[in-house]
Amino acid sequence: MYESIMWTYICEEQNVLSELLKNKEVEMGAKKLSSMEALYFVAHGSSYNAANAIAPLISKLSKVRVYIYTPSQVMHNEIPLFHEDTDTAYVCGISQTGTSRGVLEALDKIKESDFAVIGITDVEDSPLEQKADLVFHLNCHGEDSNAKTKGYSSTLLVLYKMAIELAYSKGIIQDDFRDELYAEIEKEICDVPFAAQKVHDWCKSRNYGMGISHVYVIGNGINYATAMEGQLKLMETVCIPTMFSNIEEFSHGMHRSLKDDSYVILLDTE
């Protein structure tokens, strides 16, 4: 056994997210996006999962059409973006390092059609920032780990702030509701260390994971994207076969692979 660097990053999350919440970069940038009617995300891995988690909220609050694509889909498929009005459709590329080759290649193709690009990255003056017309920084201060933790949380928060500020800039929500949403986020950030410790203690007390050979992560609603991210983290760290599923789709084939020694993580907030 050894102490993973990921614990250090998890312990940094509360401070990183608190500072990001106070940062006004998204608030200022969203004022330039009030004409937005459609938003297309292009991302890999954890960034793709974060976009899937918050996209429904962006659509609900700011009344825009939101789509999420991998770079490969942009490069090799005909996507609706290329039939949109360049004055009202925006593209958001996400890469924590700002160097994801697939994202950069997809943005090059998109910029050929004169769409405005929003970049979300942690690294200033990165290749992604150089291609973007507007940039929002994650400010998570680096993360030397393939399995991102605070970078994922920071991406969620930037996207959550985008949802709020787009709605505010469009006049859809007013000050009181905006303040209420930010107060809720602040409370959730304060709870991060307690949640991490609670899960750690529960797993340790039950020897959870000892002898585990495969695991399913199942979620619904916003937790479907959380299941996607959880499955990815398990695969990156424990290096065992993992699968994710929407809870209602689990019975369409996946359940037939369950065995007596199967591990299932069910994410449920309702």
C-alpha positions as CSV (number, residue, x, y, z in Angstrom):
1,M,0.0,0.0,0.0
2,Y,1.2,3.5,-0.6
3,E,-0.3,7.0,-0.3
4,S,-1.6,8.3,-3.6
5,I,-0.9,11.8,-4.7
6,M,-4.6,12.0,-5.5
7,W,-5.3,12.3,-1.7
8,T,-3.3,15.5,-1.7
9,Y,-5.3,16.9,-4.6
10,I,-8.6,15.9,-3.0
11,C,-7.6,17.7,0.2
12,E,-6.9,20.8,-1.9
13,E,-10.3,20.8,-3.5
14,Q,-12.2,23.0,-1.0
15,N,-9.7,25.8,-1.2
16,V,-9.4,25.6,-4.9
17,L,-13.2,25.6,-5.4
18,S,-13.7,28.4,-2.9
19,E,-11.2,30.7,-4.7
20,L,-12.7,29.8,-8.1
21,L,-16.2,30.7,-6.8
22,K,-14.9,34.1,-5.9
23,N,-13.2,34.6,-9.2
24,K,-15.2,36.9,-11.5
25,E,-13.8,35.7,-14.9
26,V,-17.0,33.8,-15.8
27,E,-19.2,36.6,-14.7
28,M,-17.4,39.1,-16.9
29,G,-17.1,36.8,-19.9
30,A,-20.8,35.7,-19.9
31,K,-21.8,39.3,-20.6
32,K,-20.4,38.7,-24.1
33,L,-22.5,35.6,-24.7
34,S,-26.0,37.0,-24.3
35,S,-26.8,36.3,-28.0
36,M,-26.1,32.6,-27.5
37,E,-28.9,30.2,-28.7
38,A,-26.8,27.0,-29.0
39,L,-23.7,25.7,-27.2
40,Y,-21.6,22.8,-28.5
41,F,-19.0,21.2,-26.1
42,V,-16.0,19.4,-27.5
43,A,-14.0,17.4,-24.9
44,H,-12.3,14.1,-23.9
45,G,-12.5,12.0,-20.8
46,S,-13.2,13.8,-17.5
47,S,-13.9,17.1,-19.4
48,Y,-16.5,15.3,-21.5
49,N,-18.1,13.8,-18.4
50,A,-18.3,17.2,-16.7
51,A,-20.0,18.7,-19.7
52,N,-22.5,15.9,-19.7
53,A,-23.2,16.6,-16.0
54,I,-23.9,20.3,-16.4
55,A,-25.3,20.6,-19.9
56,P,-28.9,20.0,-18.8
57,L,-28.6,22.8,-16.2
58,I,-27.2,25.2,-18.8
59,S,-30.1,24.4,-21.1
60,K,-32.7,24.7,-18.4
61,L,-31.4,28.0,-16.9
62,S,-30.3,29.9,-20.0
63,K,-32.8,28.4,-22.6
64,V,-30.1,27.4,-25.1
65,R,-29.6,24.2,-27.0
66,V,-26.7,22.3,-25.7
67,Y,-24.8,19.4,-27.3
68,I,-21.7,17.4,-26.2
69,Y,-19.3,15.8,-28.7
70,T,-16.0,14.0,-28.6
71,P,-13.3,15.4,-30.9
72,S,-13.6,12.3,-33.1
73,Q,-17.3,12.9,-33.7
74,V,-16.5,16.4,-34.8
75,M,-13.8,15.3,-37.1
76,H,-15.6,12.3,-38.7
77,N,-19.3,12.9,-38.4
78,E,-21.7,15.5,-39.8
79,I,-22.8,17.3,-36.6
80,P,-25.6,19.9,-36.4
81,L,-23.1,22.7,-35.5
82,F,-22.2,23.2,-39.2
83,H,-25.8,24.1,-39.9
84,E,-26.0,26.7,-37.2
85,D,-25.8,30.5,-37.4
86,T,-22.3,31.6,-36.5
87,D,-23.8,34.7,-34.7
88,T,-25.8,32.6,-32.2
89,A,-24.0,29.3,-31.9
90,Y,-20.8,28.9,-29.8
91,V,-18.3,26.1,-29.3
92,C,-16.7,25.4,-26.0
93,G,-13.5,23.3,-26.0
94,I,-12.4,21.9,-22.6
95,S,-8.9,20.6,-21.8
96,Q,-7.4,21.0,-18.3
97,T,-3.8,21.1,-19.7
98,G,-4.9,22.9,-22.8
99,T,-2.9,20.5,-25.0
100,S,-5.4,17.7,-25.8
101,R,-4.5,17.0,-29.5
102,G,-8.0,15.8,-30.4
103,V,-9.7,18.9,-29.0
104,L,-7.2,21.2,-30.7
105,E,-7.7,19.5,-34.1
106,A,-11.5,19.6,-33.8
107,L,-11.4,23.4,-32.9
108,D,-9.2,24.0,-36.0
109,K,-11.9,22.4,-38.1
110,I,-14.6,24.4,-36.3
111,K,-12.8,27.7,-36.6
112,E,-12.6,27.2,-40.4
113,S,-16.4,27.8,-40.4
114,D,-16.0,31.0,-38.3
115,F,-17.7,29.9,-35.1
116,A,-16.6,31.6,-31.9
117,V,-14.7,29.4,-29.5
118,I,-14.8,29.4,-25.7
119,G,-11.9,27.7,-24.1
120,I,-11.9,26.2,-20.6
121,T,-8.4,25.3,-19.4
122,D,-6.1,25.5,-16.3
123,V,-3.0,26.6,-18.2
124,E,-2.6,30.2,-19.3
125,D,-1.3,30.8,-22.8
126,S,-1.8,27.1,-23.6
127,P,-2.5,26.0,-27.2
128,L,-6.2,25.8,-26.4
129,E,-6.2,29.4,-25.0
130,Q,-4.4,30.6,-28.2
131,K,-7.3,29.2,-30.3
132,A,-10.1,30.6,-28.1
133,D,-11.9,33.9,-28.5
134,L,-12.9,33.8,-24.8
135,V,-11.2,31.8,-22.0
136,F,-12.3,30.6,-18.6
137,H,-9.5,29.3,-16.4
138,L,-9.9,26.4,-13.9
139,N,-7.3,27.8,-11.5
140,C,-6.7,24.4,-10.0
141,H,-3.0,25.0,-9.8
142,G,-1.7,21.9,-11.7
143,E,-2.4,18.3,-11.1
144,D,0.4,15.7,-11.8
145,S,-2.0,12.8,-12.0
146,N,-3.6,11.1,-15.0
147,A,-6.7,10.5,-12.9
148,K,-7.9,14.1,-12.4
149,T,-9.8,15.0,-9.2
150,K,-9.7,18.7,-8.4
151,G,-9.6,19.4,-12.2
152,Y,-12.9,17.6,-12.7
153,S,-14.5,19.5,-9.7
154,S,-13.2,22.8,-11.0
155,T,-14.6,22.1,-14.5
156,L,-18.0,21.3,-12.9
157,L,-17.9,24.6,-11.1
158,V,-16.9,26.7,-14.1
159,L,-19.7,25.1,-16.1
160,Y,-22.1,25.7,-13.3
161,K,-21.2,29.3,-13.1
162,M,-21.6,29.5,-16.9
163,A,-25.1,28.2,-16.6
164,I,-26.0,30.8,-13.9
165,E,-24.3,33.8,-15.7
166,L,-25.7,33.0,-19.1
167,A,-29.2,33.0,-17.6
168,Y,-28.4,36.2,-15.8
169,S,-26.9,38.0,-18.8
170,K,-30.1,37.0,-20.8
171,G,-32.3,38.4,-18.1
172,I,-33.9,35.0,-17.4
173,I,-33.0,35.0,-13.8
174,Q,-32.7,37.9,-11.4
175,D,-30.4,38.8,-8.5
176,D,-32.3,37.0,-5.8
177,F,-32.3,33.6,-7.5
178,R,-28.7,34.0,-8.7
179,D,-27.6,34.7,-5.1
180,E,-29.6,31.6,-4.0
181,L,-27.8,29.4,-6.5
182,Y,-24.3,30.7,-5.5
183,A,-25.2,30.2,-1.8
184,E,-26.1,26.6,-2.5
185,I,-22.8,26.0,-4.3
186,E,-20.8,27.6,-1.4
187,K,-22.5,25.2,1.0
188,E,-21.6,22.2,-1.2
189,I,-18.0,23.3,-1.4
190,C,-17.9,23.5,2.4
191,D,-19.1,19.9,2.5
192,V,-16.4,18.4,0.2
193,P,-13.9,17.5,3.0
194,F,-16.6,15.8,5.1
195,A,-18.0,13.8,2.1
196,A,-14.5,12.6,1.2
197,Q,-13.7,11.6,4.8
198,K,-17.1,9.8,5.1
199,V,-16.5,7.7,2.0
200,H,-12.9,7.0,3.0
201,D,-14.0,5.8,6.4
202,W,-16.9,3.7,5.1
203,C,-14.6,1.9,2.6
204,K,-11.9,1.3,5.1
205,S,-14.2,-0.1,7.8
206,R,-15.7,-2.6,5.3
207,N,-12.5,-3.4,3.4
208,Y,-14.3,-2.2,0.4
209,G,-12.5,-3.2,-2.8
210,M,-10.5,-6.1,-1.4
211,G,-10.4,-8.8,-4.0
212,I,-12.6,-6.8,-6.4
213,S,-12.4,-8.0,-9.9
214,H,-15.0,-5.8,-11.7
215,V,-17.4,-3.1,-10.8
216,Y,-20.5,-1.3,-12.2
217,V,-21.3,2.3,-11.5
218,I,-25.0,3.2,-12.0
219,G,-26.6,6.7,-11.8
220,N,-29.5,8.7,-13.1
221,G,-30.1,12.3,-14.1
222,I,-27.0,14.4,-13.2
223,N,-25.6,11.3,-11.6
224,Y,-25.5,9.5,-14.9
225,A,-22.5,11.7,-15.8
226,T,-21.1,11.2,-12.3
227,A,-21.3,7.4,-13.0
228,M,-19.4,8.0,-16.2
229,E,-16.7,9.8,-14.3
230,G,-16.7,7.3,-11.4
231,Q,-16.2,4.5,-13.8
232,L,-13.3,6.3,-15.5
233,K,-11.6,7.0,-12.2
234,L,-11.9,3.4,-11.1
235,M,-10.5,2.2,-14.4
236,E,-7.6,4.7,-14.2
237,T,-6.7,3.9,-10.6
238,V,-7.7,0.3,-9.8
239,C,-7.1,-0.9,-13.3
240,I,-9.9,-3.4,-13.4
241,P,-12.9,-3.9,-15.8
242,T,-15.5,-1.3,-15.1
243,M,-18.8,-0.2,-16.7
244,F,-21.3,2.6,-16.2
245,S,-25.0,2.7,-16.9
246,N,-28.1,4.8,-16.6
247,I,-30.2,3.0,-14.0
248,E,-33.1,2.4,-16.3
249,E,-30.8,1.0,-19.1
250,F,-29.1,-1.4,-16.7
251,S,-31.8,-4.1,-17.3
252,H,-31.1,-4.0,-21.0
253,G,-28.4,-6.5,-21.2
254,M,-25.8,-5.3,-18.7
255,H,-27.6,-7.0,-15.7
256,R,-27.0,-10.4,-17.4
257,S,-23.3,-10.2,-16.6
258,L,-23.9,-9.8,-12.9
259,K,-22.3,-12.5,-10.7
260,D,-22.3,-13.3,-7.0
261,D,-19.0,-11.5,-6.6
262,S,-20.0,-8.4,-8.6
263,Y,-19.6,-4.9,-7.1
264,V,-22.2,-2.3,-7.8
265,I,-22.0,1.4,-6.9
266,L,-25.4,3.0,-7.1
267,L,-25.4,6.8,-7.1
268,D,-28.8,8.2,-5.8
269,T,-29.6,11.6,-4.4
270,E,-33.4,11.3,-4.5
